[in-house]
Amino acid sequence: MAPPRRRGPRPVRALALLGVVILVMLISITGKQTFTPSKWQQQFKVGLGLDLSSGTQVVLQAHTANGVPTQGAMNQAISVLLSRVNGTGNSGAQVQQQGPDLINVSIPGQPPENVLKLVSTTAKMAFRPVYLVEPYTGAAVSNPAARPSSTAVPSNSATPSASTSASPKASTNAQSERLASPSPTATSTATASTSATPSASASATPSSTATTPTTYGNASLVNAATLKLFNKLVCKPGPNSTTVNESWKATVGYTLNADQYDDTSSQIVSCDPSGMKYALGPAVFEGPDVTSVNTGILQNTTQWVVDLTLNGKAAAAFGTLTTNQYNSYYANAQAGNLNDQYLDQTALVLDGSVQTAPETSSPITAGNVQITGPAPNGFTQAEANQLADILKFGSLPLSFTPLTVSSVSAELGHNSLVAGLTAGILGLLLVVIYMFIYYRGLGLVSVSSLLIAGLLAYLAVVLLSRYQNYTMELSGIAGLVVAIGITADSFIVFFERLRDEVREGKTLRPAVESGWKRARRTILVSDTVSFLAAVLLYHFAVSDVQGFAYTLGLTTLIDVLVVFLFTKPMVTLLAGTKFYGGGHRWSGLDPARLGAKAPWRSGVRRTVRTQRPGTGTGTGSRTSLGSSATSQEEED
């Protein structure tokens, strides 16, 4: 029978795991430049907040004609403001709600006048007919073809507040369905339109992939200036299915100051969350023309819909548009003509970007509009509520009044950064001096652990800056300085437990293991309390205090990682060396200096010669005896 496997400490395995963690973090930062060290400097950048760089902070108060805005309107306002500031290329911008009607906007590197214009302009919503589209071609896309579409029939309102009369509806079709694979009944080429609409699409087999951009719609409806912008326009998919990548505005020279996309009498170009390019006609009606917005469940189904009611002027204009769309394009769109499918759409544009583009399935002349989701499942409740929030926000005359405007100069930010780093270096230096004076040789372990913890904290901040737009603020540096003491405290707990075991007369190797068993519980409890305090502080605090709590929680997790994967394994390895294992007076583990019950110098077994009673000094037998310290070790 094989002897049981001996389970003991595996310090090399723990150190190797720590090395893998650091390597993964480095590769995540360098990315494609991993094998180009000359370009690494560009990757290791930490985003700095206003108090460490320069920029402007504005506190806005939102208000409407009816008083305090709803939470849905505030959420949509924050979304619009984030899109604006991110669209300017600002890294580290923050938009946070404070109270029921206050929004705090912080933008590094921007002068106050630019920020005020950026955030205080009221977002405008408009409904525009679609003239021309171009699907996003960043990846290979199957050739668009005819797809099934719901039949347009009058339906009762899904919500009690809507009109009881039949409400014609427009169905919103997902972009993926517009570019879906051909159905079994579709032919290999797009069906020709019977109307006088020129076809802009190219014929292709169902299995072919698009190699060049293809447009759909009617280019003759687009004027020369707008068509030039359309060809120049570069759209990219947004970070998710509901957020538009606002970088498209810079490609055509659209700016918030000029408000080109808010000119209701002109044609414009735009993009949607999927990266689809649009050329849109003049606005048919605007957000304030929407008098009510409701969500509900479509009768006899589980699909959520959005109902909106228009005022008289908007109802007449929209009725004219939808009647023309239905008579000109609907029949051919249902037959599979892609040009007419897009010409049958009306885009909902908010702050210049297309949020959705429902198709018209029947004339809508009474001003009661019902928007259903893409077939066959329609909207979920969350999707319907999100679209309703967009419609409500665009229909409300929501405006902002700047309450406070604070600006930080580059010089002041630089001085704050230098002061914060100086405080951190001084704190670290004092801890290092104390460790060497009190723990002597063990101070090397604690200093090495602090350096590893500092490296992990730096890499973590760089990763957060790169992938989460994290910005380091002065309060965050304060959290890092406090973390030096928390990390050093873990080492002290372990070292003191270890020295207690040595005082009991144990040799170093068993003292390391028994001391670690006693210390790790204390370390985990202490770090757990610190982490919970950081989480609660982050949740209930605001602004600068949150930055302190964030770095405090991050470094607390790093402390646990370092103690388990570096400090303890290093002490285990050093226990086998002559300097530490032999109890050198400068190792910090000298039994005599610690007042051990039985002095020791090594845990190595010794062979002692003894003489049997009654025998002379000639011959004798050898008896292997262990030192008292070794016997103590075996008993432990």
N, C-alpha and C positions, 0 to 999 in steps of 0.2 A: 504494500500500500504506500502510495507516494505521500511524503510528508506535506502537511498543509503549507500553503504559500505564505510567506512572511509579509505582513502588511506593515509598511513603515512610511516615513516621509519620503517624498520624491521631489526634492528641491529642483533638480534639473528640469523635470517636466513642467513645473510651475513657471520657472524662468523662461522656458521655451514658449509657453502659452502667452506670457507677457510680451515676448518678442514678436509673436504672431499678431497680437492686438496692435502693437505699434506699427508693424509693417502694413497691416490692413488700413490703418488710419492714414499713413503716408501715401499709399497707392490711391486712396479715395481723394486725397487732396491734389496730387499731381496729375491723376487721370491719364489722358493721352500723352502727357509730357513726362511720364515716368522714366523713360529711357533717354530723356534729354535734360540732364542736370543743369545745363546752362539757362533753361527757362523756368527752373523751379522757383526762382525769386518772385516771379509774377503770380505764382499760385498761393504762396504763403502770405496772405493778406488778411488782416483783422479789420472788420468794419468798426468804425469809431462813431460814437454818438455825438450829439451836439456839444456836450460839455467838454469833449476831448478833441473836437475838430472845429467846425464852424457851421453855422446854419441858422434856421429860424424855427421857432415854436409858436403856434397860433392856437388859441382856444376860441372855438366858434360856438355861437348859440343858434340853434335851429328853431325856426318858428313858422307858423302858418297863419292863415286868416282866422282859423278856428282855435288858435292857441297852441298848446304843446303838441308836437307831432307824435304819431303812434310809433311803437317800437319797430314795426315793420318798415315804416318810412325811414327811421334812423338807421336800421340795418342796411337798407338799400343805399342810403346816403353815404355810409361808410364804405360800401362796396364801390360806389362811383368815385369817391375821393381817392381810394387806394388805386383804382385803375388810372386816375389822372396822374398821381405822383409817380407811380411805377412806369407809366408811359413816357415820362421825361427822362428816364434812365437813372433816377436817383436810387442809390443803394442805401438801405437802412432807414427808409422813411417809415413812420409809424402813424397810424390813425386809430385812436382809441376813444370809446365813448366814456364820458364821465357825467353821471347823472342822467336824468330823463331827456335833457335837451342840449347837452354840451358835448362837443367833439374836440379832442386834442390832436392836433396835427404837428408832427415834428419832421422836418426835412433837412438833412445835413447838406451843407455846401450851397445853399440857395439864399440870396438876399431877400429881405422882408417884402419888397414890392412884388417880386415874382411869386412868392408863396401866397400872398393875399389874393392875387388875381387867380391863382391856380385853384384855391380851395373855396373862395367865396362866391364864385360864379354859379348861379343856379343851373342844375342840369335840365336839359330840355328833351322832351320826348315827342316824336312825330311818327306818323304812319305814311310811308311812301311806297308807290308802286315799283315793282322790280322790272328793270329793263334788260339787264344783261348780267350774267354771272359767269364765274370761272372757278371750278372746284380746285381745292388745294392739291398740288401735284408734288409735294415734297416726298411722297412715297408712291409706289406703284398702286394704281387704282384700277379696278375692273371697269370695263367700258360701261357707261350708264345705259340703261335700257328701260323699256316700258315696265311699269310696276303696277300692281293692283292698287286701287284707290277706293275710299268709301263713297257710297252714293249720297248725293246731296238730297236730303228730304227734310221738310219742316219737322222740328222737334220741340217738345214742351220744355220750358226752362228747368234747369237742374236745381235752382234755388228759389225759395219762396219769394225773395225780394225782386226777382226778375219778372218781366212781363208775362202774363198768362197766355198771350198769343203765341203762335208758332214763331220760333226764332231761327232764321236761317243761320247756318254756322260755317265757319271756315276751319278746315282741318290743318293742324300743324304737322308737317312731315319731317322726320329726322333726316339729317344729312346723310346718314348711312343708308337710309332707304332710298334716297335720291340716286345714290351711286350703287345700288344693290345689283347683284347678278341678275341676268335676264330670267324672267319667269318662263315656264315651259311653253307658254303660248306666244312668247315674243319671238320676233324674227331677229336675224343677226344684224340688222340695221334699223336705225330709228325710223318709225313710221312717218311718212311725209305729212305735213300739215295741209289741211284743205283750205285754211285761211290764207290771206295774203301776207303772212308773216314769213320773211326770208329765213331759211334754215342756216344756222351758224355751226351746226355740229357736223362732225366728220363720221363717215361710216366706218364701222369696225366690227369684227367678229366678237362674239361673246367672250371668248377666251383671251382676246388680246388685251394688253395693258397700255395705258396712255403713256406715250413717250413725249408728247408736246402738249402744252396747255390747250384746252378746248373750251370755247365759250358757248353758252346757251342763252337763248333769248332773242332779242331783236336789236341788232346794233344800229339800225337806222333810226331808232327812237332816241339814241344818245347823241347829244351835240358834240361837235369836234373837240371843244375844250375838255369836256368831261371824259370823252373817249381817250384823249391823250393822258389824262390822269389815271384812267382805268388801266391802260397799258403799263404805266409807270408804277402802279400800286403793287406793294409786296405784302401779302397777308401770311401770317403764321398761326398755327393752332394755339389756343390759349392753354393755360395750365390745367383746366378741366373743361367739362362739356358746357358749362354755363358762363365762363369768364372769357372775355375777348382779350387777345394780345394787342395792347394799345400801341405797340411800336409801329403799326401801319400808318399812323397819322404823320409821322416824320418822313415817310417815304414819298408823300405827295405834298408836303409843306403845309399840312393842316395844323393850326395851332389854336390854343384856347383863346388867345388874345384876338385873333382874327375871326373866330367863330364861323369859319366857312361852312361847316356841316350843320349849323343852326339856321342857315338862310332857307326859309321855307319855300321861297319862290324859285329856287335854283335846283338843278340836278347836282347830285353829289356821288362820291364813291365811298365805299365802306367795306368792312370785314365782319365776319361773325366768329363765334368761338371755335368752329371747325377749321378756320382758315379760308373759307369761301370768299371770293371777291365779288363785290356788287357794284353795279351802276344803277342808281335809283332816281326816280323822277321827283318832281316837286311834291312837298308834303300835302296830303289830302286834309288831314286835321292834326292837331297837336294834343299834348297831354292834358291841358286844362279843359279840353272839349269832352273828356271822359267824365261823366257825372257820377258813375257808380261802378264798382268792381266787386264781384262775388265769386266764390268757388262752390262747387257742389258735385254731386254724383249724377251722371247721365242716367236717365230712366231706363230700367230693366238691364242695367249693366253695373259693373264695378269700376268703371272708368271715371276719373275726375275731369271736370271741365272748368273753364273760366268764362264767366258771363260779364260783359260790360255794356253799359248804356251810354249813348252819345247824346249830346244836346242837338237841337234842331238843325243848326247850321252844319255841324259835322255829319249828322245823319243824312242830310241831303247830298253832301259831297261824296260821302262814302257809298251811298246808294248808287250814284252815277258811276263811280269807279267799279264797284263790284258787278253792276249790271253789264257794263262793257266787258269786264274780264270774263264773266260767265258766258256771254254770247259769243265772244271771240275765241276763247282759249279752252274752256272747260271740257268740251266734247273731245277735242283732239288730245288734251292732256290725259283724259281717261283712256284713250286709245293707245297711249304710249309715246306721244310726241314730247320729247324733252324740252324743246324750245317753249311750247305752250304750257308745259308744267310750271316752268319758272315765271313765265309772263302772267300766269294766273295767281301769282303770289303778291302779298302786300307786306312789306318789311316794317317791323316795329324797331325804331331807331332811338336809342337813348345815349345822349352825350356823343353822338356821331357814330356809334357802333351798333350793328344789327344784333338785336337780342333774339329774335325769332322771326320767321317769315311764313305765316299761315297761307294756305291756298284757299281760294274762294270756290265753294261748292254750290252756291246759289246766290242770286241777288240779295243784298242786305239793305233794305230800303227803310225799315222802321226804326233804325237806330239801336236795335237790340242784337248784339253780336255774341255768339257763343264759339269759343275756341276749344277744340278737342285736340288731344295728343295724337302722336303717330300710331297708325294701325300696326298690329291688331290690339295692343294692350292699352293704348292711350296714355294719359298722364297718371302718375302716382299722386297721392295727396301732397307730398313734399314738392313735386315739380309744379303742380297747379298753384300751390301757395307761393312758390318762388316767382312764377310769372305774374301772379296777382300783385305781389309786392312791387315788381317793376312797373306794372301799370298804375298802381296807386301812387307810387313816388313820382312818376312822370306826370300824373294828372294833378298832383298837389302843387300849388305855388310855393314850394318849400325853399326858403332862402336862409342865408346865414349872416349873422352879424358878428364880426370879430370883437371879442371881449378884451383879450390881452394879446400882445405881440411882443415876444422877446427874441433878441438876436444875440448870437455868440460870435465874436470875432475869431479869426484864425489864430491870432496871437494869444488871446485868453485861453482858447482850447489847447494850444500847445503847452502853455504854462501849467494847465491843469493836468495834462498827460504826464509831463515831466515830474510834477509833484506826486502824482499817484505812483508812478514807477519808482521814484526815490523812496517813498514810504514802504513799498513792497521789498525793495532791496535791503533797506535798513532793518526791517523786521526779520527777513531771512538771515542776515548777517548776525544779528543778536542771537537768534536760535542756534545757528551754527557754533558760535563761540561758547554758548552755554553747554551744548552737547559735548564738545570736546573737553571742556573743563570738568564736567561732572562724570561723563561716561568714557572718556579717554578713547580707547580703540573702538568701542562701539559707536562712537561719534561718526566714524566713517560710514557705518551702515545707515545711520539716520540721515546724514547729509546726502548720501547716494539716493536714499528713498525720497528725500525732498526734491532732488533734481529730477528723478523719474516722475514724480507727481507733477512737477512744474511742466515737464515735457508733455505729459498726457493732457494737462489742462490747456496748454497752448494749442496742441493739435485739435482738441475738442472745440475750442473757440474758433479756430480757423475753419473747421468743418461746418460749424453752425453759421459762420459768416458766409461761407460759400454756398451752402444749400438751403439755409433758412433765413437769410438776410439778417442775421443777428448782428447787433451793434454793441460794442463794449462802451459802457458809460463809466463815469467816475464812481458811481455807487457799485458797479460791478467790480472795479479794481479793489474797492473796500472789502467786498466779499472775498476776493482772492487773498488779500492780506490776512483777514481773519482765518481763512482756511489754512494758512501756514501753521498757526497755533493748534488748530484741530488735528492736522496731520501729525505734528510733533507730539501731541498728546497721546496718539495711538502708539507711537514708538516708546514713549515713556512708560505707558502701562505694561507693554510687553517686556521691556528691559527690567523693570522693577520686579515683575513676576519671576523673570529668569534669575535675577540676583537673589530673590528670596529662596529659590530652590538651591542655589549654590550655598547659601548660608546654612541650609539644612544638611549640607555635607554631600550632596549629590555631585557626580561628575558632570561635565558640561553637556554631553550629548543627551542623557536622559533629562537633565535639567531644562534643556531647550524644549523638549516635547511636553513635559509636565507643566512648565511655565506657560507655554503657548495654549494649552488646554484651559488654563485658568484665565489667561488674558483675552483670548479671542471673544469670549462671551461678553466681557466688559466692553471691548472695542465695538462689537456689533450693537450692543444696547446704546452706547454713547452716540455712535454714528446714526442709528435709527432715530434717536431723539432729535439730533441736529437736522436730519433730513425732513422729518415731519414738521419741525419748526419752520424750515425753509419753505415747504409746500404751503403751509397755512399762511405764512407771511406773504407769499407770492399771490395767493388767492384773494386775500382780504385787503392787501395794500394796493397802492397805485403808483404809477410813474417810477421815480428813482428808487423807492424802496423795493419794488419788484425786481429791478436790476440787481440789487444786493442779494435778495433772496434767491434769484436764479443762479448766480455764480456760487453762492454758498451751498445750494443743493447739488450743483454739478461737482464741485470739489469734494463734497462729502462722499459721493459715489466713487470718485477717483481714489480717495483715501482708503476705502475698503479694498479696492482693486490692488493698490500698491502694497498694502500690508500683507495681503494674502499671497500675492504672486511675486513679491520681491523681498520685502523685509524679512519675513519668516524664513523663506528658502535660503536667503543669504546667510542668516545666522546659523542655520543648520549646516551649511557648507563650511563656514568659518569654524564651527565647533570641532571639525576634524583636523584643523591646522595646529601646529605646535604653538604658535603665538597665542591663540585664543584658547585652544583645548588644554594647553599646559598651564594656563592661569598666569600669564606674564603680568608683571606689575603695571604695565601700561595698556593692557588689553581692556581694562575696565571690569575684569572678572577675576581679579586676584583674591583667592579665598581668605588670605590673611587680612587684607584691607577690608573685606566685606564682613569679617568676623565669623567665618564658617566654623561649624562645630568640629569638623575633622578636616585638617588640611589635605589638599590633593593637588596633583600636578598633571595628572593624565588619567584617562580611563582605560589605558592599555594594561592588559594582564601581565603580571610579573611572575617569574619562576624563582622560587627560593629554595636553596639547599638546606636540608635539615639532617640531623644525625640520629639514628635509632638509639634508644637507651641501651647502655652496656656495650656499645661498640666503640672502637677507637676512631682516630681521625683518618684511618685508612680508607676502608671501603664503607660505603653507605648508599642508601637508596635515595632517589630524588622524588620529592613529593611536590606536586603543583599546588600552590596555594594562591588564592586571590587576595588582593589587598582589601582592607575593610571597605574602602570606597567602592570597589568592584562588587563585593558582596551586597553592599547597599543597592547598587545598580540592579543586580539580578532580582533582588527582592521587589524593587519597584517595577 
